[in-house]
Amino acid sequence: MIGRVDLVQGRRRLVLGPPDAELRASVTINSPRRFWRSLAGGFSVGLGESYAEGHWDCDDLVALVRIFAPEMARLDRPRALMAPLVRATSRAPRNTRAASRRNIAAHYDLGNELFSLFLDESMTYSAAVFDPPHIDLHAAQREKLDRACRKLQLNEDDHLLEIGTGWGSMALHAAGRYGCRVTTTTLSREQHAYATQRVRENGLDDRVEVLLDDYRELRGSYSKLVSVEMIEAVGWQYLDEYFRVCSRLLEDDGAMLLQAIVFADDLAFEAEKSACSFANTLVFPGGCLPSVEAIGRSLAAATDMRQLGLEDITADYARTLRAWRSRFRARAADGEALGYDERFRRLWDFYLAWSEGGFAQRRILDVQMLLAKPGYPASRLNIPAEMRSSRNAGPREASLASASRPPGPSTL
């Protein structure tokens, strides 16, 4: 183990890992019988459920996740070998159009007030980019939005399609700053109502249209396409269809900016894609993270698009989640007043810490990929420096190969 975990149960203490390790966490088991029984139902699911119920506490949840992340990675190979058998004997739900609407509602329709407890004022629910490093969360989210627009080289002649509206921050930024037309779609009724109101309040009704449609229902032709951390809700069985639709909707000289949370390697993807995990059971029903390799396979099999560049923003997501969790905990009383009880708040505290630890230890990554159709003009191939692959790549630059290496030491 890369760190030390102290398990405290009454007067007994069990030390796991190197006693002198710098990375350490102390776990206090409050209800031993319930705690150990919960783990029998699935490690991450059991941990999340029992933490929400108060069966155990930890002085540093993020450190605990970081310590166990490499141990989980060591199990990927045997789990991947067993995955076909698991899929053959399980009745895992598929993200049909009806199921996708239910799954999205289960998370994103929990209430706009919930998300306002921890998101910045732009209500952007994806990794920020802290460049330069000293900026605050709101400025970092604005930099992320602008980074995506710059990579797409948006201008007033473009018609941008966004798959995954969120609460409207990308659509507002693209239309307001770059003057392009925007068509954006979401399956969340709460997000649709909120984004529509924001468009109206900002006087952008003539440039932004907000739809309540599944991506598979979209028609038309667009010069540019952006999809920020929506692919995680597609489902591994539908990756080819998702990219096929994106390619169909783009003009022959169009480009797509994809921001995706991905597993650090294809082995983890194969092990996890049919598993019942904490995230896809208790937080994001039906969710599944792809890998960079899986994305590449789908692009080759289902589209005529090619990858022009990739930027790894994983460290920025760890910092984003740290900020979200701090804000969420600081507003616990507001959450309680809104009706989010202690069990719910503990579940979401665990979710934010679980995610931060995964990014901090690079078990999971966050990347921005620029994709283009065959007719994308050579005059536009001046790829932003942060997306170029080079032998002397800096911390934000990554090639396809380097972005998909097995998890290594944290970059934080």
N, C-alpha and C positions, 0 to 999 in steps of 0.2 A: 504493500500500500504506500501511496505517496504522502500520506498524512496520518495523524493520530486521531482516533475516535475513542472517547471515554463513554462507556455505557454505564449509567448510574441507575440502579434499581434498589430503592431503599438504602440499606447500609452497604450494599455490595457494589463494587466498581470493577468493570472489566475494561482493560486497555487493549485496543486493536491498533496495529501498526507501530511504527517506530516511536518509542517514548519521547524522543527528543525532536520530533518533527516540528518544523515551523508552522505548517498548515495543520490546524487541529480544530476539533469540534467536540462539544460535550452534549450527550443526549441523556435526558432525564426521563425515565419511563414511569409515567404516573399511574397507569392501569396495566400491569404486566400481562394478565390473562388476555385482555382485549387487544393489547398491542401485538403480542406474538400470534394470536389467532388471525388478526387482520393481515399479517404478512403471508399467511398460507393461501390467501386468495389472489396473490399476485404482488410482486415486490413493490413496484412503484405505485400501483393502485392502492395497495394496502397501506403504504407509508402515507400517501396523501389523505386517504379517508381517516386513518387513525390520528393524523396530525390535526385535521379539521375537528375531530371529536374531542381533542385535548388529551388523548391517551399518552402523548409524549411531547416533550419540548426540547428545543435545541438552542444553544447560545449563539450558533452561527450556521444557519441553514445553508448558505451559499458555500461555505467551506466544506460542509458535509457532502453536498452534491459533487463538489470538485474532487473530493477524496475518493468517492465511489465511481466517478465517471470512467477512469481507466479500468476499474474492475469490471464494469459493465461491458466495456469494449472488448475485454478478453473473452467474453461469452458470445460475441457476435458470430464467430465461425460456427460453433456447434448449433447455435440457434438458427443460423441461415441454412444449415444442412437439414434441420428439422422443419423448416418453414413450409416446404411443399406438403408434408404430411399434415401440418397444422391447418393449412388452407383447405386441404381436401376434406378434413373432418369438422371444420368449423362452419358456422353460418354467419360469418361476418357480413354486416350490412354493406351495400354498395351505394355510392353517391348518385342514385338516380335523380331526376329533376325534383321529384317530390321529396325524397330523402334529403337532398341538399338544402331545400328550403327549411325543413325541420331542423337540420343540424345548425345552419346559420342562425336561425331564430334562438336556438338553445344557448348560444353564446352572445351574439351581438344585440339581441333584443332583451337582454337583462335590464336595460334601462340606461338612457344616455347619462343620467345622473351618476351612475356607478362609474362610468369611464371618465367623467369630468372630475372625479376625485383624484385621479393620478395623471391623466394626460395633460399636456400643455394647452394653452388657450386655443391653438389651432385644431385640437382634437385629432392629432395624427397618431395612429396606433400601429406604428412600425418603427424600425430602427432609425434613430437620428444619426447624423454624421457630425461629429465634433471637430470641425475643421474651420478655423484654428482651434486648438484644444481647450482654450480658456472660455469658450462661449457657453451660454446657458442652454437649457433644454429647448426652449422655444426657438432660439437662434439656430440650434443644431438641427431641429426639424425643418426649419426654413431652408437651411443649406442642403439637406437631403432632397427636398422637393426640387430645389433649383438645380441640383446636381443631375437629377433625372431629366429635367427639361433641357439642360445644356447638352447632355449626351445625345438626346434625340434631335438636337439643333432645331427646336421648335421656332416657328415664326407665324405671323398672322395669316399666312396662306394655308396653314396646316389644319386638318380636321383630326383631332386626337380622340381615340377611343380609349377609355379607361375601364378595365375589367376589375371590379372591386372598389367601389366608391369610398368606403369608409364613411367618415363624416364630412367629406367634401373638400378636404384641404388641398389635394392635388389638383382637382378640377378648378378650384378657385385660383390657385397659384398659376396654373398654366394659362388660363383665360385672362386673368387679371394682369399678369406681368408680361406674357408673350403674345397676347392678343389673338390666340388661335381659337377655333371652335372646339368645343369639347362635348362628347357624348360619353356619359359615365353610367355604369350599371351596378346594382347591388341586389342581393336577395333579402336584405334586412329591411323590414318595414320601418323600424325605428331610424335607421340610418337614412333611408330614402326621404322620410319626412324632414329630418334634421338638415340634410344636405340641400334639399329643395328650398327650405326656408333661408338657408345661408346664401344660396345663389340669388334669391329674390332680394334679400337685404343688401347684398353687394352690387345690385344693379346689373347682374350678368345674365339675366333671363334670355337675352338675345344671342348669347354665345355658349351657354351651358344647358344641356338637356340631361336630366337625371331619370334613369329608367329603373324599373323594378323587374328586371328580366334575368333569367339564367343566361350565362354566356353562350350556351348552345342554341339559344333562341335569337341571337343577334343576327341582323342582316345589314347589308350595305357595304361600303368600301371606304377605307380610312387611310390617310397618309402616314399616320404614326399610331402606335399602340403602347400603352403603359399598364403594367399590372404589378402592384406592390404588395407582396406578402399575401397574395390570394391563392397561389398555386398549392399551398399547404392544405387547402380545403377541397381540392379537386378529387383526391383519391388516386392511389397508384394505378388502379385499373383504367383510369380515364386520362392519363397523361398524354397518350397519343392523340386522343380526341381533342383535348384542350389545345394542344399546339396546332393541330389540324385546323381548328376553328380560327385561331389567331392568324394563321397563315392565310386562310381564305378571306378574312376580313381586311387584310392589308393590301394596299395597292402594290403593283409589281416593283415599284421603287421605294417601298415603305420600310420603316424600321420599328423595332419593338424594344422597349426597356423593361426587363424583368427583374424585380427584386424578390429574392427567394430565400427562405430559411431551408437549409439542406443538411442532411447528415454528412459527416466529415468524410465518409467513404462509402462505396457501394455495398460493402459487406454489412455495415450497420443498416443501410436501407433494406437489404434483403432480410435481415433478421427482424426488423421492426415493422415492416409494412403490413403484416397480418397479425401483429401482436396487439393485445389489449393493454395499453399503457395508461399511466396517470393522465397524460395529456388528452389522448383520444377517447378516454372513458369519462373523465370528470370535468374536463374544461372545453375541449374542442371535439365534440362527437363527429366521427367520420373523418377526422383529420389524418393526414399522413405526410411526413416530410419526404421529398424526393432526395436524390443525390445529384451532384453535378453530372455524374456519368449517366444516370437515368434520364436526365434532361437531354443530354447529348444524343442518347439512343432515340428518344422520341422525336427530336428535331430531324434526325437522319431518316427515320422511318416514315414520318407523317407530314413533313414539310419540305419546302425548298429554301428555307431560311438557313443562314450560316451565322456563326458567332463571330463578332468583330472584337469583343473585348470583355473582360471580367474584372470587377473590383471586389475585393474581400473587405467587408465592413464589420466583421465579427466582433472585434474589440469595441466598436461603437455601440453594438447592441448590448453588450454586457453593461456598459456605462448607462445606456438608456434605461435598462431594466432596474439598475441600482437607483436611478432617479425616480422612476415610477413607484418602486416599492417604498422608498422614503416618503414620497408624497402620500401614498395610500395609507401608510401607518400613521402619518401625522394627522390624517383626517378621519381616524377611526370613529370619533364621536359623530362626525357628519354622516358617515356610512351607517352607523347604528340608527341615527335619526331618520334616515331614508328607508329603513326597514331591512338593511343587510345585517343579519344577526352575527353573533360571534363565530358560529360554525362556518358561515359563508366567508367571513373576513379571514379566518384562519386558512381556509382552503385557497383563497386567492393570494394570501401572503406566501403560502407554500408554492403556488404556481409561479409567482414572480421570482422567488428565490431559486426554484428548480430550473427555471429558464436561464437566469443569470449565471448559475453555476455551470450549466451546459455550455453556454457561450464562452465563459471565462476559461474553461478547460478545453474548449474547442472540440467537444463531443458533437456539437452542432455548429453550423456556420451560417453567416448571412452574406449573400453576394448580390451585386448588381451586374446583370449580363446585358450587353447590347447585341441585338440580333438584327439581321437585315435580309430583305428579299433580294433576288438575283439582280434586279435592275437598280439597286441602290447606287447612286452616282459616285464615281471615283472621286469627284471633287469634294465629296463630303467625308472622305475617309481619313480626315484629320481627327483621329480618335483622341479624346481628352487624355492627358498624360496619366491620370490616375487609373486608366483602364488598359494601358499598353503593357504587354508582356515584355520583359527584358531580363537579361542575366543579372542585372544590377537592380532588380525590382526593390522598391521601398516597401514599408509596412502595409501600404494600401494597394500595392500592385500584385496581381496574381495571374498566372496562366491557368489553363484548365487543369493541368496536371498538379500544380502546386496547391490549388484550391481543394483538391480531392484526396490529399494525403491523409493517412490515418492520423487520429488525434495525437498531438504532441503537447509539449509544455505550454502553459498559458502564456499569452503575449502581454498580459497585464502586469 
